[in-house]
Amino acid sequence: MSVEQQIRQRDAANSGTGVQIRERRLGSITGFVGTAGELVQIARAGELAERERSFTQAGTCSSFCATLQLSLIQDAVVINHAPAGCAGDFPMFNLYNRYGQGKRNLARQNARLLTTNLNEQDTIFGATHKLVDAIHKAFRAFQPKAIFVTASCTSGIIGEDLESVIEEAEQELGIPIASVNCEGFRSQIWATGWDAAYNSILRKIVRPPLQRQLDTINIITFIGDDYFSELLQPIGLKPNLVVPFTGVKQLERLSEAGATAHMCSTLGTFLAAGLEREYGVPEVKSPPPYGLDSTDRWLREVANLTGKGAQVEPFIAAERAAIAPQLEIHRQRFAGRKAFVAAGPSHGHSSMEVLQDLGFDLVGSCMFHHDARLDHGDPTGDSLQAATRHTPGLSYGVCNKQAFELVNLLRRIQPDLVVVRHPSLALSIAKLGIPAVFVDDEHIALGYRGLLRYAHKLANWLANPALERTLARTTKLPYTHWWLNQPPFSMLGEPR
């Protein structure tokens, strides 16, 4: 069977374009309060239940996540079939694109993003004609290697037939065109948007392998620096960082790698599991390599999957020995300091593990959602259990970026430091006078040497809290005494 025949057969088998939302597929939730050990136990028992809020201050759109990730493919175009308001995030996407290009030493160019600008008339009479026009304009202007059409709440509600438009345009233009069913109303879990983006790549871009590259490891990541090379090259492997800042040809060959791993299980579980299921590329199921123990386990699993077992143990021993003196200095420096983590799983779990390895007293955490299981279904990938194996009684909450809950909670705990993954939350926390470290490079703490990089960053931040003190003195939080005197999670309902 030829490669083209295999692709057509694959497309026929995956004719369904949608992705089951995480609430149904993974049992994901956005509301919990208790301890880390309780959450692990409940999730393992299949008893995890959502707790809805009677008030919600903020959230993230899954269409935002899908459009952002696909816009970072350098020779593709993304068309957002949506009103112009949904394009309000395009400048941010372009900022990420140009920032990441600089970090990867790529020529800087703008992201290729279009909107069909749906209006009131379109919601009544339909707007497939606008999508047809946008596809042809994109092709003429950019000569892309692929086009992705991301859905929106509006196009989903009015039932736009994206597939018929795409099928006709593909035949005419001769390039892959993929619909991305990422309507914001479909899921309360923003990460469903990543899944929808990856599903479109699996369906329309990835090709059957022509030749296996067993020394190559796919790394599903975001925009951070390449610190994976320092972990993989000494044992004879090389990382293939995807999806951001790649081209379509590179994505076509994901099926040829020796294994697939990710810097965050939340981000990468769908694509990694799909590559294993459809093409036999094994997924590294250990939690990502942040912290000493998780890095050990991750490297050993990578080595076992790629036949590098003889090289990995000497490398682990050498790296641990190399960082030991400075690590001990940092541990003494941070001893007794209280830290809190507010981030998305599982990268937040990785941050928790790193902080404990650095000697901080971890006093709590709040993650933006929780997946009861991962797409690969292997419990060894439970990053929360890995991060809290010695501290199962750690106070743990799940709040999907609800600043009003975090401010109330942190005002009571008064940690010395908060590690946060989203800048808007960092500002709210800083107004309490608490140093809030926004982690702009999600790879900085990766591996053994990452512990030292991270320690330097945190030490510098703690050494000069002038900004936070000034903000606390000169700004006023938008919360009344009535709210600040309430228990932080008083708006969280009972499990249903």
Summary of the structure (lengths in Angstrom):
residues: 496
radius of gyration: 22.8
end to end distance: 50.5
largest distance: 70.7
contacts: 1730
relative contact order: 0.13
helix: 50%
strand: 15%
